[in-house]
Amino acid sequence: MKKIILAISALLLSSNMAFALDNNIFKDHSSVALDHAKNAASADNAAEVVHHAGTALEHTLTASIAAKGIAKNHLNAGAEELQKAIDQGHLGKFNSAVSYSQAAVVHISAANSVLESKH
């Protein structure tokens, strides 16, 4: 009986630690993603949009791996907007690239708000 209780306790502890780790990954990467998405949205030229949107995209995708539910949906939508911003920036379409970056900021901010409201 003691072995069963010990095994169940170990399982619960490991699942709590995994959740805490996922939560930290989400927070860290979504915060950096938001900063870069904001920089892309306020960039002065298409090359700058591409640079910041690319970095934001990497962090958004990493955060999305650790996210769940509504936050994950927002991060995925933000990633799509960032990819569009990058594509438009490569084409030299500065205004479109900025617009897509602004949309990404909205989604990443919403993902962060979902996490904050759970605490």
C-alpha positions as CSV (number, residue, x, y, z in Angstrom):
1,M,0.0,0.0,0.0
2,K,2.9,2.4,0.8
3,K,4.4,1.7,-2.6
4,I,1.1,2.7,-4.3
5,I,0.8,5.9,-2.4
6,L,4.4,6.7,-3.1
7,A,4.0,6.0,-6.8
8,I,0.8,8.2,-7.0
9,S,2.5,11.0,-5.1
10,A,5.5,10.9,-7.4
11,L,3.2,11.0,-10.4
12,L,1.3,14.0,-9.1
13,L,4.5,15.8,-8.2
14,S,6.0,15.2,-11.7
15,S,2.9,16.4,-13.4
16,N,2.8,19.6,-11.3
17,M,6.5,20.2,-12.1
18,A,5.8,19.7,-15.8
19,F,2.9,22.2,-15.7
20,A,5.1,24.7,-13.9
21,L,7.9,24.3,-16.5
22,D,5.4,24.7,-19.4
23,N,4.0,27.8,-17.7
24,N,7.5,29.3,-17.4
25,I,8.3,28.5,-21.0
26,F,5.0,30.1,-22.1
27,K,5.6,33.3,-20.0
28,D,9.2,33.8,-21.0
29,H,8.7,33.3,-24.7
30,S,5.4,35.0,-25.1
31,S,6.8,38.1,-23.3
32,V,9.8,38.3,-25.7
33,A,7.5,37.6,-28.6
34,L,5.2,40.5,-27.6
35,D,8.2,42.9,-27.3
36,H,9.5,42.0,-30.8
37,A,6.0,42.1,-32.3
38,K,5.5,45.6,-30.9
39,N,8.9,46.6,-32.4
40,A,7.8,45.2,-35.7
41,A,4.6,47.1,-35.5
42,S,6.4,50.4,-34.9
43,A,9.3,49.8,-37.3
44,D,10.6,52.4,-39.7
45,N,11.2,50.2,-42.7
46,A,10.3,46.8,-44.1
47,A,13.6,45.2,-43.3
48,E,13.2,46.1,-39.6
49,V,9.7,44.7,-39.7
50,V,11.0,41.4,-41.1
51,H,13.8,41.2,-38.5
52,H,11.5,41.8,-35.5
53,A,8.6,39.8,-36.8
54,G,11.0,36.9,-37.5
55,T,12.2,36.9,-33.9
56,A,8.7,37.3,-32.6
57,L,7.6,34.4,-34.7
58,E,10.3,32.1,-33.2
59,H,9.3,33.0,-29.7
60,T,5.6,32.8,-30.4
61,L,5.9,29.3,-31.8
62,T,7.9,28.2,-28.8
63,A,5.4,29.6,-26.4
64,S,2.6,28.0,-28.4
65,I,4.1,24.5,-27.8
66,A,3.7,25.1,-24.0
67,A,0.3,26.8,-24.2
68,K,-3.1,25.3,-24.0
69,G,-6.6,26.3,-24.9
70,I,-7.5,29.8,-25.8
71,A,-3.9,31.1,-25.2
72,K,-2.6,28.5,-27.7
73,N,-5.3,29.6,-30.3
74,H,-4.2,33.3,-29.9
75,L,-0.5,32.4,-30.2
76,N,-1.2,30.4,-33.4
77,A,-3.2,33.3,-34.8
78,G,-0.4,35.6,-33.9
79,A,2.1,33.4,-35.6
80,E,0.1,33.5,-38.8
81,E,0.0,37.3,-38.7
82,L,3.7,37.4,-38.1
83,Q,4.4,35.1,-41.1
84,K,2.2,37.4,-43.2
85,A,4.2,40.4,-41.9
86,I,7.4,38.7,-42.9
87,D,6.1,37.8,-46.3
88,Q,4.9,41.4,-46.9
89,G,8.1,42.9,-45.6
90,H,10.1,40.7,-48.0
91,L,8.0,42.1,-50.8
92,G,8.7,45.6,-49.7
93,K,5.1,46.2,-48.7
94,F,5.9,48.2,-45.5
95,N,2.3,49.3,-44.6
96,S,0.9,45.8,-45.0
97,A,3.8,44.3,-43.0
98,V,3.1,46.8,-40.1
99,S,-0.6,46.1,-40.2
100,Y,0.0,42.3,-39.8
101,S,2.5,43.0,-37.0
102,Q,-0.2,45.1,-35.2
103,A,-2.6,42.2,-35.5
104,A,0.0,39.9,-34.1
105,V,0.4,42.2,-31.1
106,V,-3.3,41.9,-30.4
107,H,-3.2,38.1,-30.5
108,I,-0.1,37.7,-28.4
109,S,-1.4,40.2,-25.9
110,A,-4.6,38.3,-25.6
111,A,-2.7,35.1,-25.0
112,N,-0.7,36.7,-22.2
113,S,-3.9,38.1,-20.7
114,V,-5.5,34.6,-20.7
115,L,-2.5,33.3,-18.7
116,E,-2.6,36.3,-16.3
117,S,-6.3,35.8,-15.6
118,K,-5.7,32.3,-14.5
119,H,-3.5,33.5,-11.7
